[in-house]
Amino acid sequence: MKKRLQGILQETFKSLGISFSGVDIELPKEESHGDLATPVAMSLSKTLKKPPRKIAEEIIHSISEKDTFEKIEIAGPGFINFTFSKAYLYSEMKALMRDGLVFLRSDIGKGKRVQVEFVSANPTGPLHLGHGRGAAVGNALSNLLKAGGYKVEKEFYVNDAGRQVRLLGMSVFAKYKQLSGMDYPFPEDGYRGDYVEELAKELKIAYEEQFLKMEFDEVAETFIDSSYKKMLALIKKDLEDFGVYFDSWQSERGLYEEDEVQQAIKDLKERGYIYEKEGATWFTSTSFGDDKDRVIIKKDGEYTYFAPDIAYHRKKIEKKFDELIDIWGADHHGYIPRIQAVIQALGYPKESLRVLLVQIVSLLRGGKPVQMSKRAGEFVTLKEVVEEVGADTTKFIFLTRRPDSHLEFDLEVAKAQSAENPVFYVQYANARINSIFAHAKEQGIDVDKLKNTDLSLLNTHEELRIIKKLLAYPMVFEGAVIAHEPHRITFYLQELAGIFHPYYHKYKVVTADMNLTLARLALCEAIRIVLKDGFEILGLSAPERM
């Protein structure tokens, strides 16, 4: 619909002698305001030195293809609202059924290369719900961009160096000694939870009492490596069970081993952005808008956690991606300016890095906060939630809000098989359509010839409303890709299900009138096509039965 209207308006401008490109086309918030709207008359007012409503009248009067529309109206200060004719709607629905993805999607990316880095949890414990939300957002965004014509790489940055993995090793070492009956102090800020004891038990079986008389520094490498690698393997398994896979895993240790950290600092120094002060090495991030310069090597010669992050983003840039997307927890908001400073210091515009923030998730059961997990010690794990409510439900609920807004996840709502459960409501629309087609086949109806059926029989208010909603999908898809917002697809699917279910209850699809039956089956097939595409982008299954 949008492309058709843009073409008509461009032809109209041409006939009026107006040179104007990039016409904004919008989906009205109120259905009574038509199918599409444009503020173009207001945009042209200053140039043409005329009131917007006067310009709108001239545009409407000059449109040659008026048969495409049922009505064209001027609203407010100069909006032009367009309502398409039924004949046009039917022809577009046939195009949707005939062309499928070609109709629904548009090539916005044009093959541009994008890297999406997400989750990147410390391999020091199980994934929690915040990680799960980041995984759902990152995976859906990657699917969305790929569907929109981008070449996408999904990467997980493994924080396998530094204090946190060392602390995990110390925690497991303490537990290893305690399991042998030794009175050995546990690190004050060590990792707790059953998984630490499980790691210690595995090491005790493997090494028995070999390390009991040793101090941690003597066996640090063994305990650190074994512990974080086992945790990383569990993280990978939990993500796979969640339906999330990565194309690459970048090790922080690898950056040191491959001399990437040292080379990054050398590169910045040659560019004039490194200086020495008070025995430490600093990066001049204030040159690019950060509130203060940042230490990258401390007085004692130890690298700060910022140093490998510089090397990591330099390595990303060297891979020649057109856009870098980092998905972080909301508590990392203050870290954005310094990473943007790094990007600019390395010669790239800060806009080449986009950081999406994911807010925390509050877990409820029947409206009441859920107690902490025994296994994790401090939080309920993603695995526990997925095992209770399923991966599809978990992902969908994570995507029912903007990622930067707080989310309440109620386990009882997530398990309810009712309209109260958003994913059940949407997936049930697909299952219902499958049951309708199964019933039609039982009645001997040939459902393979729907593309040639007479769609003009779909003339009730509800049917036309569904058709218009289906034809709006390409605009929703395009907007979601451009804005990098997969939750727009979630909202759309909920709205589509919200108008299909009442239609299903009010009208029979399979009736005594064969032509009407075929037309309504065609409508159901079009809904199924759109639902399937939305499910694919969000990383959900399309269940045939529920």
HELIX and SHEET records of a PDB file:
HELIX    1   1 LYS A    2  LEU A   16  1                                  15    
HELIX    2   2 GLU A   31  HIS A   33  5                                   3    
HELIX    3   3 VAL A   40  LEU A   48  1                                   9    
HELIX    4   4 PRO A   52  SER A   62  1                                  11    
HELIX    5   5 LYS A   66  THR A   68  5                                   3    
HELIX    6   6 LYS A   86  ASP A   99  1                                  14    
HELIX    7   7 LEU A  101  LEU A  104  1                                   4    
HELIX    8   8 LEU A  129  ALA A  147  1                                  19    
HELIX    9   9 ARG A  163  LEU A  179  1                                  17    
HELIX   10  10 ASP A  194  TYR A  207  1                                  14    
HELIX   11  11 PHE A  216  ASP A  241  1                                  26    
HELIX   12  12 GLU A  252  GLU A  257  1                                   6    
HELIX   13  13 GLU A  260  GLU A  270  1                                  11    
HELIX   14  14 SER A  285  PHE A  288  5                                   4    
HELIX   15  15 PHE A  306  GLU A  318  1                                  13    
HELIX   16  16 ALA A  330  TYR A  335  5                                   6    
HELIX   17  17 ILE A  336  ALA A  345  1                                  10    
HELIX   18  18 LYS A  350  SER A  352  5                                   3    
HELIX   19  19 LEU A  382  VAL A  389  1                                   8    
HELIX   20  20 ALA A  391  PHE A  398  1                                   8    
HELIX   21  21 LEU A  411  LYS A  415  1                                   5    
HELIX   22  22 PRO A  422  GLU A  442  1                                  21    
HELIX   23  23 VAL A  447  ASN A  452  5                                   6    
HELIX   24  24 LEU A  455  LEU A  457  5                                   3    
HELIX   25  25 HIS A  461  ALA A  483  1                                  23    
HELIX   26  26 HIS A  487  LYS A  506  1                                  20    
HELIX   27  27 MET A  514  LEU A  538  1                                  25    
SHEET    1   A 3 LEU A  36  THR A  38  0                                        
SHEET    2   A 3 PHE A  79  PHE A  84 -1                                        
SHEET    3   A 3 PHE A  69  ALA A  75 -1                                        
SHEET    1   B 5 SER A 248  SER A 251  0                                        
SHEET    2   B 5 LYS A 151  VAL A 158  1                                        
SHEET    3   B 5 ARG A 113  GLU A 117  1                                        
SHEET    4   B 5 GLU A 323  GLY A 329  1                                        
SHEET    5   B 5 LEU A 353  VAL A 358  1                                        
SHEET    1   C 3 ILE A 274  LYS A 277  0                                        
SHEET    2   C 3 ALA A 280  PHE A 283 -1                                        
SHEET    3   C 3 ARG A 294  ILE A 297 -1                                        
SHEET    1   D 3 LYS A 368  PRO A 369  0                                        
SHEET    2   D 3 VAL A 361  ARG A 365 -1                                        
SHEET    3   D 3 LEU A 407  ASP A 410  1                                        
END                                                                             
